[in-house]
């Protein structure tokens, strides 16, 4: 069996490594002002946004004009999602990056707070890991360290009383 580190939330004083589990807004942690060099943009921080059209986007800030022009520069990447049919509203998940080398991020936009069972299987159906997490209403981010997994194809399943979904991912 492989050890996988399930991390649902983490904070750090170093802007390059901080994230929040529930994504409500984009703060100003992606940039800081240095009196010697001007604005410094942390392009290693990615924000995941859930849009009204039911899409997840990965946003990375690449520049900031400050007082010179006030412009903000960023890249935007659409992340493919999988629908989860429910009786009242749809929930969405996305895995990023896929293929994954060391870390895999699960984005979940869910319509209610409940316990979820997350499991990872290899393609032979062998259970690699099973973990219960508490989901909140809205968009959440769950991070997995998959560095110790063998190279190959895997399936992640997320289930509760209200839904069940699986999605494949590749470990490089």
C-alpha positions as CSV (number, residue, x, y, z in Angstrom):
1,X,0.0,0.0,0.0
2,X,1.1,3.5,-0.7
3,X,1.0,6.3,1.8
4,X,-0.8,9.4,0.4
5,X,-1.1,12.6,2.4
6,X,-4.6,14.0,2.3
7,X,-4.4,17.7,3.1
8,X,-7.7,19.6,3.1
9,X,-6.3,23.0,4.2
10,X,-3.0,24.5,5.0
11,X,-1.7,27.9,5.9
12,X,1.8,29.4,5.8
13,X,3.4,32.7,6.2
14,X,5.2,32.2,2.9
15,X,2.9,33.4,0.1
16,X,4.2,30.8,-2.4
17,X,2.8,27.9,-0.3
18,X,-0.4,29.3,1.2
19,X,-3.9,28.3,0.1
20,X,-7.4,28.2,1.6
21,X,-9.7,25.2,1.4
22,X,-12.9,27.3,0.8
23,X,-12.5,29.7,-2.0
24,X,-14.6,32.9,-1.6
25,X,-12.3,35.6,-3.0
26,X,-8.9,36.4,-4.3
27,X,-6.9,38.4,-1.8
28,X,-3.7,40.3,-2.3
29,X,-1.3,37.5,-1.3
30,X,-0.2,37.0,-4.9
31,X,1.8,40.3,-4.9
32,X,3.9,42.5,-2.6
33,X,5.7,45.7,-3.0
34,X,9.5,45.8,-2.6
35,X,11.1,49.3,-2.3
36,X,14.2,48.0,-4.3
37,X,12.5,46.2,-7.2
38,X,8.9,47.5,-7.2
39,X,6.0,45.0,-7.4
40,X,6.9,41.3,-6.9
41,X,4.3,38.8,-8.3
42,X,4.2,35.3,-6.9
43,X,3.5,33.4,-10.1
44,X,3.7,30.1,-8.2
45,X,0.3,30.7,-6.6
46,X,-2.7,29.4,-8.5
47,X,-6.3,30.3,-7.7
48,X,-9.1,28.0,-8.8
49,X,-12.4,29.8,-9.6
50,X,-15.8,28.3,-10.2
51,X,-17.8,30.4,-12.7
52,X,-21.5,30.8,-13.2
53,X,-21.3,28.7,-16.3
54,X,-20.3,25.7,-14.2
55,X,-16.6,25.8,-15.2
56,X,-13.4,25.7,-13.1
57,X,-10.6,28.0,-14.1
58,X,-7.0,28.0,-12.9
59,X,-5.8,31.6,-12.5
60,X,-2.1,32.6,-12.1
61,X,-1.2,36.2,-11.7
62,X,1.8,37.1,-13.9
63,X,2.2,40.9,-13.5
64,X,0.9,44.0,-11.8
65,X,1.2,47.6,-13.1
66,X,0.7,49.3,-9.7
67,X,0.3,53.0,-9.8
68,X,1.8,53.2,-13.3
69,X,-1.3,51.8,-15.0
70,X,-3.3,49.8,-12.4
71,X,-3.5,46.8,-14.7
72,X,-3.4,43.2,-13.5
73,X,-2.0,40.5,-15.7
74,X,-2.8,36.8,-15.4
75,X,-3.2,33.5,-17.2
76,X,-6.5,31.7,-17.2
77,X,-6.8,27.9,-17.9
78,X,-10.1,26.0,-18.2
79,X,-10.0,22.8,-16.1
80,X,-12.3,20.0,-17.4
81,X,-15.0,19.0,-14.9
82,X,-17.2,16.0,-14.2
83,X,-20.8,16.5,-13.4
84,X,-22.4,14.8,-10.4
85,X,-26.2,14.4,-10.8
86,X,-28.2,15.2,-7.7
87,X,-31.9,15.8,-7.1
88,X,-31.7,19.5,-6.5
89,X,-28.4,21.0,-7.9
90,X,-25.4,19.7,-9.7
91,X,-22.0,19.4,-8.0
92,X,-18.8,19.6,-10.1
93,X,-15.3,18.2,-9.6
94,X,-12.0,18.7,-11.4
95,X,-8.6,17.2,-11.0
96,X,-5.5,19.2,-11.6
97,X,-2.9,18.7,-12.9
98,X,-3.7,15.6,-14.8
99,X,-1.3,13.9,-15.4
100,X,0.1,14.5,-11.9
101,X,3.7,14.0,-10.8
102,X,3.9,14.8,-7.1
103,X,0.7,16.6,-6.1
104,X,-2.9,16.2,-7.3
105,X,-5.6,18.8,-6.5
106,X,-9.3,17.9,-6.3
107,X,-11.6,20.9,-6.7
108,X,-15.2,20.3,-5.6
109,X,-18.1,22.7,-6.0
110,X,-20.8,21.1,-3.8
111,X,-24.3,22.2,-2.9
112,X,-24.3,21.0,0.7
113,X,-22.2,20.3,3.7
114,X,-21.7,16.6,4.4
115,X,-19.2,13.8,4.9
116,X,-17.6,12.5,1.8
117,X,-15.7,9.3,1.2
118,X,-12.8,9.8,-1.1
119,X,-11.0,6.7,-2.4
120,X,-8.2,6.1,-4.9
121,X,-8.0,2.8,-6.8
122,X,-5.6,1.4,-9.3
123,X,-7.0,0.1,-12.6
124,X,-7.1,-3.4,-11.3
125,X,-9.6,-2.2,-8.7
126,X,-7.2,-2.4,-5.8
127,X,-8.0,0.2,-3.1
128,X,-4.9,2.3,-2.6
129,X,-6.4,4.8,-0.1
130,X,-9.7,5.7,1.5
131,X,-10.4,8.8,3.5
132,X,-13.4,10.6,4.9
133,X,-13.5,14.4,4.6
134,X,-16.0,17.0,5.6
135,X,-17.4,19.0,2.6
136,X,-18.9,22.4,3.0
137,X,-21.3,24.1,0.6
138,X,-19.5,25.9,-2.1
139,X,-16.0,25.4,-3.7
140,X,-13.4,23.5,-1.8
141,X,-9.9,22.3,-2.6
142,X,-8.3,19.0,-1.4
143,X,-4.7,18.3,-2.1
144,X,-3.1,14.9,-2.4
145,X,0.6,14.0,-2.3
146,X,0.8,11.3,-5.0
147,X,4.6,11.2,-5.3
148,X,4.8,7.6,-3.9
149,X,2.3,6.1,-6.3
150,X,3.6,4.0,-9.1
151,X,3.5,5.5,-12.6
152,X,0.2,4.6,-14.2
153,X,-3.6,5.2,-14.3
154,X,-5.8,5.6,-11.2
155,X,-9.4,6.3,-10.4
156,X,-10.5,8.6,-7.7
157,X,-14.1,8.2,-6.4
158,X,-16.1,10.6,-4.3
159,X,-19.3,9.5,-2.7
160,X,-21.9,10.3,-0.1
161,X,-25.5,9.5,0.5
162,X,-26.5,12.0,-2.3
163,X,-24.0,11.2,-5.1
164,X,-21.2,9.1,-6.5
165,X,-18.6,10.1,-9.1
166,X,-15.4,8.7,-10.4
167,X,-12.7,10.3,-12.4
168,X,-9.5,8.9,-13.9
169,X,-6.1,10.5,-13.4
170,X,-2.6,9.6,-14.6
171,X,0.5,9.5,-12.3
172,X,3.6,10.4,-14.2
